[in-house]
Amino acid sequence: MAIEVFNRYENKYLMDTNAFHHIYNRLLASMVPDEYNRDDEFYAISNLYYDTEHDSLIRASLAKPKYREKLRIRAYGIPEHDAKVYLELKKKVFGLVNKRRTALKLHEAYDFVGSGIAPEFRTGMNKQVIQELGYFLSRYELKPKLYLAYDRIALFSKENRDLRITFDTNIRSRRYEVKLENGDYGEQLMEPGQWLMEVKAEKTVPVWLSRLLSELGMFRTSFSKYGNEYKRLKRNERNGILAAGTENSERESVLI
C-alpha cells in the first residue's frame, strides 16, 4: 500500500551526468533501487499543479516564508480517464516537508479540485486526507496551471527505509493542454545532461552519506521544479516586454 502521509526533510543537489553515475554507483553499496527501477530503467512521473488566477501559491512559496503549500495531481506515466492518480497537498514548515495524499481516479481528482465537493468515499481513499484537501480547496479558487513531468530513478536505504534518494532528469513542462491525459511532452526546464538529486529523510542523514557527499564535493542547493519554471516564465515575459518596447522605440525613431 502506498504511503499517504510523509513528514521528512528534503535536501537537493544539482549535478551533471558524470557526477550522477559516480554517486549512483557508490550509493548502491548501501542502497537498493526502487521496485519500479528494475534493470536501471527510469519511471516517468507527471504532475498537474493548481494555483490561483494570479499564481498566489507559487509566488508566496518563492518568497520563502516559514510556511508554504502547493496542490497537485500526480500520476505515473500518462493516465487514462479512470486511472489511479494521487491528489497531493504538499506543505513546508520550518524546512520540514509534509505531504498528504489520497488515491483517486483521474476524473474524480479533476472534479474534486474543480468543485470542492469530495468524491463518495470508498475503500482505498484516505478519509482524513480528503477532509484536509476539502478545507484547503475551500480557501482558494484554483485552476490547472502547469504540467510538469520528469524521469526518475529512486534508491532506498538497505537498513532504513525512511531514507530515500531520488534522481530526476529530463524535466519538461507546459502551460497549454495541461490535462495529464493529453500526453507526456513539454519544454525542457534544465540543460541536457543535468540531474536533480533529492535526499529525503525523516531525521538527519546517516554519517556515511554525509561523508560521501563531502568527499564528492556535493553541496545543497535550493531548487523547486515549479518555482524555477515560474521564474523562467516571468523572465520570458519581461524579455518579451523589453523586446516589444525596443521595437516600438525603433519604429518611432523611423517615423520621426
C-alpha positions, 0 to 999 in steps of 0.5 A, a space after each residue: 500500500 502506498 504511503 499517504 502521509 510523509 513528514 521528512 526533510 528534503 535536501 537537493 543537489 544539482 549535478 551533471 551526468 558524470 557526477 550522477 553515475 559516480 554517486 549512483 554507483 557508490 550509493 548502491 553499496 548501501 542502497 537498493 533501487 526502487 521496485 519500479 527501477 528494475 534493470 536501471 530503467 527510469 519511471 516517468 512521473 507527471 504532475 498537474 499543479 493548481 494555483 490561483 488566477 494570479 499564481 498566489 501559491 507559487 509566488 508566496 512559496 518563492 518568497 520563502 516564508 516559514 510556511 508554504 503549500 502547493 496542490 497537485 495531481 500526480 500520476 505515473 506515466 500518462 493516465 487514462 480517464 479512470 486511472 489511479 492518480 494521487 491528489 497531493 497537498 504538499 506543505 513546508 514548515 520550518 524546512 520540514 516537508 509534509 505531504 498528504 495524499 489520497 488515491 483517486 481516479 483521474 476524473 474524480 481528482 479533476 472534479 474534486 479540485 474543480 468543485 470542492 465537493 469530495 468524491 463518495 468515499 470508498 475503500 482505498 481513499 484516505 478519509 482524513 486526507 480528503 477532509 484536509 484537501 476539502 478545507 484547503 480547496 475551500 480557501 482558494 479558487 484554483 485552476 490547472 496551471 502547469 504540467 510538469 513531468 520528469 524521469 526518475 530513478 529512486 534508491 532506498 536505504 538497505 537498513 532504513 527505509 525512511 531514507 530515500 534518494 531520488 534522481 530526476 532528469 529530463 524535466 519538461 513542462 507546459 502551460 497549454 493542454 495541461 490535462 495529464 491525459 493529453 500526453 507526456 511532452 513539454 519544454 525542457 526546464 534544465 540543460 541536457 545532461 543535468 540531474 536533480 538529486 533529492 535526499 529525503 529523510 525523516 531525521 538527519 542523514 546517516 554519517 556515511 552519506 554525509 561523508 560521501 557527499 563531502 568527499 564528492 564535493 556535493 553541496 545543497 542547493 535550493 531548487 523547486 521544479 515549479 518555482 524555477 519554471 515560474 521564474 523562467 516564465 516571468 523572465 520570458 515575459 519581461 524579455 518579451 516586454 523589453 523586446 516589444 518596447 525596443 521595437 516600438 522605440 525603433 519604429 518611432 525613431 523611423 517615423 520621426 
